[in-house]
Amino acid sequence: MIHIFPIGEETLHETKGTQCWCGPDVEWVDPDTREAYREALVIHHSRDHREVVEEAEVILNDGGE
């Protein structure tokens, strides 16, 4: 498994398995190509939810495209 997690967190993320306090997303398939990953991606969330703000900024700046 490959773990992707935010830096600068005060609370450490669990990087063994898929269980963590942040409720990470687990992806097995590339959403663009629909091809299976060789290993699962475990995408952790920040405690302050800054990734939501980053996603909103991308949508507002790029028009969601």
Residue pairs with C-beta under 8 A, 6 or more apart in sequence:
1 17
1 18
1 39
1 40
1 41
1 42
2 37
2 39
2 40
2 41
2 42
3 13
3 15
3 24
3 42
3 44
4 41
4 42
4 43
4 44
5 13
5 15
5 24
5 44
6 44
6 45
6 46
6 50
6 51
9 46
9 47
10 47
11 21
11 47
13 20
13 21
13 22
13 24
13 44
14 20
14 21
15 42
18 24
18 26
18 40
18 42
20 42
20 44
22 44
22 45
22 46
22 47
23 45
24 42
24 43
24 44
24 45
25 42
25 43
25 45
26 40
26 41
26 42
26 43
27 37
27 40
27 41
27 43
28 36
28 37
28 40
28 41
29 35
29 36
29 37
30 36
30 37
45 51
